[in-house]
Amino acid sequence: MIAGYALGALGAVILVIVLLDFLYTAIGAAPVAPLSERVARATFFLFTKVMPKGNARHRLSGPVVMTAIAVTWIVLVSLGWTLVFQMSREAVVMSDNAEPAGFVRDSAFVGHLLSTLGGGPLQTQSPFWLAMSVLVGVNGMVILTLSVSFVLSTTTTVAQARGLLSKESMFAADSDQMNTIIMPALADLVSNLNAMQFALYYSAEHPARRVPAGMVELAERVAPYPEQMRRLRIALEPLPGFTAPEGTLDQLTDAQFIARLRDWARQYSL
């Protein structure tokens, strides 16, 4: 009994951590996702080590990172609920003979509920566990619904970023259009990247469409022009994870700012 309560408590802790991370990531509109960000960084690092160089490397980086995040959420949520159902040996029973289902079948029961397919050939033993099974189903519907909007928002941000990089190459670095069109659009993009930071892991076959590197190239283009550089700095300072170890960003010279931006972009480079 004590072991069951301990497993249930562990499951509850896992659920709280994962679901908070999921909600912050999917609807938090802020670069606060400690679990999924670590998964993304680890996945991207491994991807760069095992994936051969070539166009496929750039096509797959973003989808692989997003898939790893989704798999982590699904596995940990399933594990968390399975451990919660270990609090009672009779929490889940076989439908035909009311025998305790056991850990593996409990896991299958949770999987059915999270996927909104029902409980399969299993059922709960008491009203309390019936209510818990309803919560599992609701949890599954929330994850399914928010995941779709999260993926769509991320890919939309990627498309917006690539479009901006194409647009900025149409104008001279010292043109009025660079000040009045590109820089405000860049500020909008950075705001979206703060809400959908995993878009930065998407690369592209064409070097000019690789977003972090493209921002460095844009900064180098406008560096000789003070007004354009001033606006670019204002637009880029809120980038997720973009900080200056030696002091605040506004204290850096333009050359130091670009060097720091180049270091920041390197973490997303293939």
N, C-alpha and C positions, 0 to 999 in steps of 0.2 A: 504493500500500500504506500509506504514512504517513498519507495523507488518510483512508483507511478506518479505521485505528486511532484517529485523532483523533475521527472521527464516533462510533466505538464507545465511546470514553471519555466523550464528551459524553452519549451515550445512557445510559450507566451512571450518570452523575451525576444526570441527570434522573430516572431510575428511583429512585435512592436518596432523593432529596428528596421526590418525589411519594408513594412508598410509605410513607416514614416519616410524612409528613403524614396520609396515609390511615389508617394504623394508629393514630396518636395520636388522630385524630378519631373513628374508628369504635369502637375498643376501649380507648382510653387512659384514659377516665373522668376526664379533666382538661382544663381550658381551654387546651390547648397545641396549636395548629394554625396555624402562621404562614402557610402558603400558602392554605389554604381560608378562613381568617379574612379575609385580604386580598381574596380573590375575593368573599366574602360582602359585605364592606363596599363594594367597588367596584360590585357588582351592585345592592345596595340603593340606593346613591347614584344610579346611573343610572336605576333604576326610579322613584325619587321625582321625577326630572326629566322623564321621558318619559311616565309613566302619568297619564292625566287623573284628577282627583279624582272619587271616587264609591265605591260599594260594591265594585266589582271591584278597585279598588286595594288594599283591605284583604283581600279574599279571596285575591289572587294573590301578595302580597309574599313570604310564606314559601315557597310552591312554586317561585317564580321563583328565589329565592336558592338553594334546595336543588338545583334543576336546574342552575344555573350551576356549583355546586361539583362535581356529578357529571360534567358535561360536561368540566370542567377536568381532573379525574382521568383520565377516559377518553382524552381527546386527548393528554395528556402521557405517560401510560403507553404508548399506542400509538406515539407519536413516539419515546419512549425505546427501546422494543424494536426499532422499525424502524431506528433509528440503530445499535443494537448489531449488527444483521444486515448492516450496511454494512461491517463489518470485513473481510469476504471477498466478492468479486464472485460467487463460486459458492456462497455460503451457502444461498441459496434458488434452486431451478431449476424449470423447467417439467417437469411429470410426463411429458409425451409425448416431448419431444426433449432434455431435460437442458440446455437453454439457460438462461443466467443470467436471473433474473426481472426484475431492475432495481428501482429504488427504489419505483415506484408499486405493482408487484405484491408487493414485499416488505411494503409497508404493508397490502395486502389480505390477505396471508398471516398477518400478525400479528393483523389484525382477526378473521379466522376463528378463530385459536387462542384469542384472548382471549374471544371469545363462545362458546367450547367447541363450535364447529361443525366443527372439523377444519381442515385446511390448504387445502381446495378443490383446484383443479387444479395445485397447487404442492407441492414436497417439498424436504427438506433434502439436502445433498450428502454429508455426512460424519457419523459418529457424534457428533462434538462438537456440530454444529449440530442434530442430532436431539435430543440431550439439552437443548439450549437451547430447542428448540421445546416440549419437555415442560414446562420451567419457565414458558414463556409461558402454556401452557394452565392450569397450576396457579395462576399469577398471576390469570388470568381468573376461575377458580372462587372464589378467595379474595375478590376484589373483588365478585363477584356475591353471594356468601353474606353477607359482612359489610355490604354496602350495604343489603340488605333489612332486617337487624336494626337498622342505624343509622337508617334512615328510620322504622321502626316505633317505635324508642325516642324519636326526636325528636317525632313526632306524639303519642305517648303523654304526653310531658312537656308539650306544648301543651295537651292535654285536661286534664291534672292542674292546670295553672296556671289555666285558665279555670274549672274546677270550684271551685278555692280562692277565686277572686274572687267567684263566686256565693255561696259559703258564708259568706264574711266579711261580706257585706251583710246576712245574717240576724241578726247580733248587734250589740248596742250597743257603741260603742267602749270603754266602761268596764266591760263585763260580764266575769264570770269565764270565760265561754266564749271570749271573745277571747284571754284569757291561756292557757287550758288546751287549746283546740282549734285555734284559728287560728294562733297563733304557732308551735307545734310543727310544724303542717302547712306553714307558710311556710318553716321551716328545712329540711324535707324537700324542698320544691320547689327552694330555692336550691341544695341539694346536687345535685339532678338537673340543674339548669341549668348547673352547672359541668361536668357530663359531656356535656350536650347543649345547648351554648350557642346553636346556630342556631335553637332554638325561640323565641328572643327576636325573631327577624325575622318571626314569624307575627303578623299583626294580626287584627282581627275587625270585622265590620260594626257590632256594638254597642259603643259606646265603653267600657262597663263591663267588656268581656271582653278589652281590650287590655292585655297582661300588664305591660310596663314602666310604662305610665301608671297601671295599676291599683295597682301597688306604691306609687307616689307618692301616690295618693289615699288608700290605706290608712294610710300614714305620717302624712298630714295629719289623718286622722280620729283617730288615737290620740295625736297630739302633746300634747294637754292632760293626758294621764294618764301619770304617770311610770313606773309598772310596765309598762304595755303598751308604752310607747316603749322602755324598756330591753330588753325581750324582742325587739321588732321590730329594734332595732339589732343585736343579737346574731345574729338570723336573716339579716339582709340584708348584713352586712359581707363575707361570702365571695362575693357576686355576681361573676361574671366581668367583669373590667375596671372594677370599682368601687373606685376609689382616691381618696385625698385629696392633691392636689398640695401643699397647704400644711402637711401633717403627717399623722400617723396618724389613722384614722377615729375612734378612741376619744377623741381630743382635741377633736373638734368638738362644739359645742353642738348641741342638738336641731334648732334652726333651720338651722344650717350643714349638719347631716347631711341634712336634707330638701332643702335647696338643692342639695347635691352629688348626691343621688339624682335630683333633677329634671334636672340636667345629664346624668347618666348615661342616663336614660330617653330624652332627646331624640335620641340617636343612633339609636334604633329607632323614632322617630316618623315617621309619614307626613304 
